[in-house]
């Protein structure tokens, strides 16, 4: 989803419309000339009004890895505060 980019002047004139886009889940970038200055983005929903989005099995496959020795004991130097590891 690409964010909509508007100038400061456009943001001032069309704030209501931009907030309607944000309410739909879109992001709006406010720029001065070609330099982005701010981003309007939806706030995270609270638990009371959050709609359930099912998790997709395997969605992050290949993006996450765990070292083979992630549960290996830490060396004594770690616990004793020695700089010589």
VENRAMO-V199947 format. One record per residue. N is the residue number from 1. PSI is psi in radians with two decimals (* if undefined). Layout:
BEGIN
n=N psi=PSI
n=N psi=PSI
END
This chain:
BEGIN
n=1 psi=2.06
n=2 psi=2.42
n=3 psi=2.58
n=4 psi=2.35
n=5 psi=2.29
n=6 psi=2.78
n=7 psi=2.93
n=8 psi=-0.75
n=9 psi=-0.76
n=10 psi=-0.69
n=11 psi=-0.69
n=12 psi=-0.70
n=13 psi=-0.48
n=14 psi=0.59
n=15 psi=-0.75
n=16 psi=-0.76
n=17 psi=-0.68
n=18 psi=-0.69
n=19 psi=-0.55
n=20 psi=-0.67
n=21 psi=-0.74
n=22 psi=-0.69
n=23 psi=-0.49
n=24 psi=-0.03
n=25 psi=0.07
n=26 psi=2.76
n=27 psi=2.59
n=28 psi=2.22
n=29 psi=2.28
n=30 psi=2.20
n=31 psi=2.64
n=32 psi=1.87
n=33 psi=-2.10
n=34 psi=0.03
n=35 psi=2.01
n=36 psi=2.35
n=37 psi=-0.63
n=38 psi=2.85
n=39 psi=2.25
n=40 psi=2.17
n=41 psi=2.66
n=42 psi=2.53
n=43 psi=2.64
n=44 psi=2.45
n=45 psi=2.59
n=46 psi=2.88
n=47 psi=-0.50
n=48 psi=-0.68
n=49 psi=0.26
n=50 psi=2.27
n=51 psi=2.52
n=52 psi=2.17
n=53 psi=2.00
n=54 psi=2.52
n=55 psi=2.53
n=56 psi=2.08
n=57 psi=2.27
n=58 psi=0.14
n=59 psi=-0.60
n=60 psi=0.32
n=61 psi=2.28
n=62 psi=-0.20
n=63 psi=-0.27
n=64 psi=2.40
n=65 psi=2.74
n=66 psi=2.29
n=67 psi=2.56
n=68 psi=-0.50
n=69 psi=0.50
n=70 psi=-0.46
n=71 psi=0.25
n=72 psi=2.59
n=73 psi=2.55
n=74 psi=2.61
n=75 psi=2.73
n=76 psi=-0.60
n=77 psi=-0.57
n=78 psi=-0.83
n=79 psi=-0.53
n=80 psi=-0.13
n=81 psi=0.32
n=82 psi=2.47
n=83 psi=-0.21
n=84 psi=1.68
n=85 psi=*
END
